Every structure is written in C-alpha cells, then in structure tokens.
Amino acid sequence: MNKVHNWHQLYPDSVPHEIDPNAYGSLNDLFAQAVATHGNRPAFGNFGCFLSYSETAKLAQSFAHYLVTQCGIERGDRVAIMLPNILAYPVVMLGGLLAGATIVNINPQYTSRELEHQLSDSGAKVLVVLRHLLAATNEVIRSSSVETVIYAEVGDLLKPIKKTAN
C-alpha cells in the first residue's frame, strides 16, 4: 500500500506557518530560501505523490531553461498556464518566474470565448495547457499571440506505484 500522509503533519512545529512578505524581493527568493531550508521535505503533492522542494527547483530550472532557449522567452514576456491543480502546475509556474516571465493563469474550464479574451488581453507568447484541452483551444490559439503551445498530462511527474504481493 502507498504511504498516505496528512499534509499538515509533514511539517514540525519548528517550521513557520506564516511568512513576512517584506523579507523577500520576489517569489523566486522565497522559493530559493525554502529549497535551501527544506530541500528534502515535500513541497507539492498530488494523488499521494510528492515533489520535494529540491526536486521542484530542479524541474523548474530545467523548464525555465527551455522557455528561454527554445521558446525565446525574455524578461516580461507572458506565459499562460491553463492547468488544473496537478504537479506540473508549480513546476511550470516557478519555471516561468525563473525565466523572468509574467505568469497568466487561465482557468481550464474557460469557454473558447473566455480563453480568446484572456489570451488577447495578456499577449501571452507561450501557453501551457492540459493535453485533452488542445483540440478545444486550437482555433483560439491560431488567432492569438501565442507562438508556442506546451501540453502537460494529468499523470506527469507522478511516480510509478509498485504493487506488492498480497
């Protein structure tokens, strides 16, 4: 059986439950400190699988590198994220911030009209979307400023479950 954890029980009382927002220049600074302080602790969880702060940082840095070198993202460019709460979301969001992008959150339940407005208004250069939404977003993407579409799957980053003998 997989280990099941209560998220709030993963952190001892010594871990602060509040932060001083004035102590950090950016979310990148806040996350870098969390990685340095809590590197091996779980940062994000989904379907019983967790990414540690260090794992998340490594994946986000790789994604940031991809955005800059392969997608041409420059400081201030918009990266739109149209994902539900899956493990890919924090990696994409943090990677976008590390690349210097402005993150545009898009509700995956938006209609085509709502998506068209959001993309038009934001001027997003990259869209990260759930694969099964690609067909529904195709028409809108063609008439937008989006140059690159990247898709994610619900199961991305989930660790395989090993079955045990009964």
N, C-alpha and C positions, 0 to 999 in steps of 0.2 A: 504494500500500500504506500502511496505517496505521503510524504510528510505534509501535514496541514498546519499552518501557523495562523494565529490571530495577529494581524499586522501590528497592533499596538503593543503586543507582548514581545516584539522583536527588539525593542529598544529599552535599555535600562533607565532608571530614573535619572542617572547622571547625564543622559542626552537631553539637551534643552528642547523644550516643546514649543518655544517661541524664539523668534529671531529679531534682532534690531535691524530694520531695513536700511538705516543710515550707516550701518557698518560695512556695506558692500557697494561698490561702484556699479555693479551690474549683476544680472543673474549668472553670468559666466563666473564672476568672482565668488558668488555664493556657492555655486556648484563645485568649483575648484576646491574651496575650503572643505566642503562636505566630503569630497573624494579623499582629500588629504587626511581628514579626521576619521572617516568611517568607511574607508575603501572597501573592505571585505563584507560590510553589512549590506543587507538587501535595501535597494533604493526603490525599485519598482516591481510590482508583482501582477501576474495575470494567470488565471487558470491554474493556480498552485505553483507556478514557476516564477522565480525571482531573478532579477539582474542586480548585481551588486553595484555600488557607486563606481568602482573601478571598471567593471565590465561596461557599464553605461557610458563612462567617459571615453573609453577606448573606441566603442562603436560610434559615438557622437563625433569624435575627432576624425574617424575614417569617413563618416558621411560628410562632414564639413570639407574635408579634402576633396571629395568627389564633387560637391557643389561648386567649389572654386575652380578646380582643374578641368572638370568635364562639362559643367553647366555654365561656366563663366559668371558665377555669382560674384558680385562686388559689394562692398560695404553699402548698405542701404537698399539693395535690391529686395524685392518681396518674394518670399517663399510661402506659398499657400499650402496648408495642411488640411486635408479632408479625410481624417481618420477617426474612428471611434477610439475608445479607451483600450488600446492594445499596446503591447510592449514596444512596437515600432514608434508610437507617438513620441515618447520622451526622447528617444534617440534622434528622431527627425527634428524635433523642436530644439533640442540642445545643439545638435549639429548645425542647424540653420543659424542659431545665435553665434556659435563659434566662427562661422563663416562670415559674420558681420551682417547677415540678412535681417530684415524685419519680418517677423512671423505674422501670417494672416491665417487665423483659424476659421475654418469653414465647416459648418455642421454637415455631416454626411447624409443627413435626411433632407437637405435642401432640394427644392424643385429645380428644374433646369433654369427657370426664370430667376430664381433667387441666386443660384450659382453664377449665372451670367452677370447679374448685377454686382455680386461680390468680386468676381474676377476683373470686371471692367473698372470698378471703383478703386481696387487695390493696385492694379497694374502688375500683378504677380508675374514673375518670369518663370517660376517653377511651380508645379502642382504635384503634391504627393497625395495619392488617392488610394483607397481600397480597391483591389483588382476588380471585384464584382461590380464596381460603380463605373468602370471605364466606359462601357458602352453608353451608359446614360449621360456621361459628361462629354462624349466625343464631339457632338455638334457645337456645344458651348465653347469648348477648348479651341476649336478652329477659328472662331471669331474673337478670340481674346488675345491678350499679350503674352500668354503662356508659350514658352519656347520648348520646355522640357516637361514631360509627364513621367513621374516615377510611381510605380504601384507597389503596394505592400499587401501581404496576405495576413489574415487573422492569426494564423499559426506561426508567423515569422518570429524567430527568437525564442520560441518555446522549446524547451529541452525535451528530448525523447523520453518517454516513460518506459522504464524497464519493467517487464512483467515478472512477477515472482511466482514460483511454484506453490501450489496450494498445500 
